[in-house]
Amino acid sequence: MSKKEEAILRLKVEFTVEDCDRGQLLRIPETGQVLLLNESAARVLHSLKSGASRQGVVQDLMEYYEVETERVRSDVDRCLHDLVNLGMLKDARF
């Protein structure tokens, strides 16, 4: 396993995820941002909040959705980049 896959990704802001009629809402009190999440993004955040590494997030989604590793890695990396752009991740080297 590479260092990239083993690295723990640390969230740097507090947030909540709430169910709504259109999916799940991500609320970031520090910035006032509210975003609508799809189910995959909500699972990624849940895994990260639990202290998962990048590989742990990938494994969780692979098992849940029963899809190929490369597809999941690509989707996870895209989600992680989005979280970096939102200022939610620190030490994000993936």
C-alpha positions in Angstrom: 0.0 0.0 0.0 1.4 3.4 -0.9 1.8 6.3 1.5 -0.9 8.1 -0.5 -3.4 5.3 0.3 -2.3 5.1 4.0 -2.4 8.8 4.7 -5.0 9.9 7.2 -7.0 12.8 5.9 -7.8 15.3 8.7 -10.9 17.4 8.5 -10.2 20.9 9.7 -13.6 22.4 10.2 -16.7 21.3 12.1 -19.7 20.4 10.0 -23.1 18.6 10.2 -24.8 16.4 7.6 -28.6 16.4 7.7 -31.2 14.5 5.7 -33.5 16.5 3.5 -36.0 15.7 0.8 -33.4 16.1 -2.0 -30.5 14.2 -0.4 -28.3 15.3 2.5 -27.2 18.8 3.4 -23.7 19.7 4.5 -23.6 22.6 6.9 -20.3 24.4 7.7 -21.1 26.8 10.5 -17.6 28.4 10.3 -18.3 29.7 6.8 -22.1 29.6 6.7 -22.0 27.3 3.6 -24.8 24.9 3.0 -24.3 22.3 0.2 -26.4 19.5 -1.1 -24.5 16.2 -1.1 -25.1 13.1 -3.1 -25.0 9.7 -1.2 -21.4 9.0 -2.1 -20.1 12.3 -0.9 -22.0 11.9 2.4 -20.4 8.4 2.9 -16.9 9.9 2.2 -17.5 12.6 4.9 -18.7 9.9 7.3 -15.6 7.8 6.7 -13.3 10.8 7.1 -15.0 11.9 10.3 -14.4 8.4 11.6 -10.6 8.8 10.9 -10.4 6.8 7.7 -7.4 7.0 5.4 -7.9 7.5 1.7 -7.7 3.7 1.3 -10.2 3.2 4.1 -12.7 5.6 2.3 -12.1 3.7 -1.0 -12.7 0.3 0.7 -15.9 1.6 2.4 -17.3 2.7 -0.9 -16.2 -0.4 -2.8 -18.0 -2.6 -0.3 -21.1 -0.5 -0.1 -21.6 0.0 -3.9 -19.9 -3.2 -5.1 -18.0 -1.5 -7.8 -14.4 -1.7 -9.2 -11.5 -0.2 -7.3 -10.3 2.2 -10.0 -13.8 3.7 -10.4 -14.1 4.3 -6.7 -10.5 5.7 -6.4 -11.3 8.2 -9.1 -14.6 9.3 -7.4 -13.0 9.5 -4.0 -10.1 11.6 -5.3 -12.5 14.0 -7.0 -14.5 14.3 -3.7 -11.3 14.9 -1.7 -10.3 17.6 -4.2 -13.7 19.3 -3.7 -13.2 19.1 0.1 -9.8 20.7 -0.2 -11.3 23.5 -2.3 -13.9 24.1 0.3 -11.2 24.4 2.9 -12.4 21.3 4.8 -9.3 19.1 4.6 -5.8 19.6 6.0 -2.7 17.6 5.2 -4.4 16.4 2.1 -1.7 14.7 -0.1 -3.5 12.3 -2.3 
